[in-house]
Amino acid sequence: MSLVGKLAVISGAGSGIGRATCNIFVREGATIIAVDRNGASAAATIKSLDSNSHMSIEMDVSSSDSVQTALNEMISKYKKPPSIVVNSAGITKDNFLLKMSEQDFDDVISVNLKGTFLVMKSFAQAMIDHNVGAGSIVNLASIVGKTGNIGQSNYASSKAGVESMTRVASKEFGKFNIRVNAILPGFIKSPMTDKIPDNIKEKFVQLTAMKRFGQPEEVAEVISFLASDRSSFVNGTSIEVTGG
């Protein structure tokens, strides 16, 4: 139970890696705040945890007003901000670059990259203002931010940006004892990947050394490590969870 006494907020908590992270964190003793643009999904995640100490909030990471309102609500309830922040909210709007609309490009950048920026900025400031002590921010990037992927010029760019911004934030926040790290998942079973046609999924599987998709829980376990004091000198790094 490595997160006992910790207050943690997880974005994108309504499904996939975000929901799996909530479950792992509760197992490790943390109090959970599940946030998602889909408030009903976040509420369903909390309901499944079977405890009144946790809460869910509808929050749009791409809106600074929404992020600040949610943060104020958390502080109002718990009298302090979370010391653990997991940025796992993300969207895809895939298309070939020559066919991709400007709006689809902007939307993905707004949620995946700008959203990570807004959450880090607001929550790190709150940690500093409230003297929470050691803090940990874990950002979900993606292996495609390194490798690229056909049809994902917007998504790959946003996730490469998240990894780079993680390194910058780690250098800026280190003096406040707030660590910032990134995780680069490979092909993980999620509502996002469920939409991929089976023949394309099989191609992805063949590119992976372990010849299978990862499970959300396998990513969540690594997030738990980075969130906990077990990784107290791990800062500004990226961990690939890809199956090789």
C-alpha positions, 0 to 999 in steps of 0.5 A, a space after each residue: 500500500 504505497 499511496 496511503 494518505 495520498 490524494 490523487 486526481 486522475 483525468 480521463 478517469 471514465 475509461 481505459 488507462 484512467 479508470 484502471 489507474 483509479 482501481 490500482 491507486 485505491 488498492 494502494 491506499 490513495 483517495 481518488 478524484 476521478 475527472 473526465 469530460 464525460 461526468 457520468 463515466 467518471 461517476 461510474 468509475 467512482 461508484 465501482 470503487 465502493 467508498 464515500 471518501 472518493 469523488 468524481 468531477 466533470 472537467 474539460 482539460 482543454 478549458 482553463 476555467 473548467 480546470 480551475 473550477 474543478 480544482 477549487 471544488 477539490 480543495 473545498 472538499 479535502 482542504 488541500 489540493 491533490 499531491 498526485 496528478 495523472 494526466 491521462 485524458 486524451 482523444 484521437 481524430 485520425 486521418 491522413 495528413 492531406 485529408 485532415 481538417 484544421 479543426 481535427 488537428 486543433 481539437 487533438 492538440 487542445 485536449 492532449 497537449 494544451 490540456 496537459 499544460 493547463 492541468 500541470 500549471 493549475 495543480 502545481 501552483 496549488 501544490 506550491 501554495 498549499 505546501 503539500 510537500 512532495 508531489 508527483 505528476 505523471 503525464 501520458 504520452 505515447 510511443 507514437 510520439 517517437 515513432 510516428 504513425 500513419 494517420 496520426 499527425 495530430 495525435 503523434 505531434 501532441 504526444 511528442 509535445 507532452 513528452 518534451 513538456 514533461 522534461 521542461 516541467 521536471 526542471 522547473 518544478 524540481 525545486 518545489 519537490 514536485 516530480 514530473 514524469 511521462 509514460 509512453 504506452 504502446 498499443 493498449 486495449 482501450 475504447 480508443 483501440 477498440 475502434 480500430 479494424 481487426 486487420 489493422 490491430 493484427 498488424 500492430 500486434 505483429 510489430 510488438 515483441 510480445 505479440 499482444 496488446 497491453 492491458 490498461 492495468 499494465 500501464 496503471 501499475 507503472 503510473 502507481 510506481 511513478 506516483 509513489 515515494 518508491 520513485 522519489 529520485 525519478 524525475 523528468 524521465 519517460 518510461 515505455 510500456 510497449 511490450 517491446 
